[in-house]
Amino acid sequence: MNNIQEDVDNTANTNTDSIKNLLSNFCMKFFSLKIYN
């Protein structure tokens, strides 16, 4: 059972990281557009 829980936690962490990456990428693009226009 422990292994299953660890897998779930790892998957959740990976999803959180990818969401953070998407958000930061979006923010960078948004701000660079703001600066250049």
C-alpha positions as CSV (number, residue, x, y, z in Angstrom):
1,M,0.0,0.0,0.0
2,N,2.9,2.4,0.8
3,N,4.2,2.1,-2.8
4,I,0.8,3.0,-4.2
5,Q,0.6,6.1,-2.0
6,E,4.1,7.1,-3.0
7,D,3.2,6.8,-6.7
8,V,0.2,8.9,-6.2
9,D,2.2,11.6,-4.3
10,N,4.9,11.6,-7.0
11,T,2.3,12.0,-9.8
12,A,0.7,14.8,-7.9
13,N,4.0,16.5,-7.4
14,T,4.9,16.1,-11.1
15,N,1.5,17.6,-12.1
16,T,2.0,20.5,-9.8
17,D,5.5,21.2,-11.2
18,S,4.2,21.1,-14.8
19,I,1.3,23.5,-13.9
20,K,3.8,25.9,-12.2
21,N,6.0,25.7,-15.3
22,L,3.1,26.4,-17.6
23,L,2.1,29.4,-15.5
24,S,5.6,30.8,-15.3
25,N,6.0,30.4,-19.1
26,F,2.7,32.1,-19.7
27,C,3.6,35.0,-17.3
28,M,7.0,35.5,-19.0
29,K,5.3,35.6,-22.5
30,F,2.6,38.0,-21.2
31,F,5.1,40.4,-19.6
32,S,7.5,40.3,-22.6
33,L,4.5,41.3,-24.8
34,K,3.6,44.1,-22.4
35,I,7.1,45.4,-22.4
36,Y,7.5,45.4,-26.2
37,N,4.1,46.8,-27.1
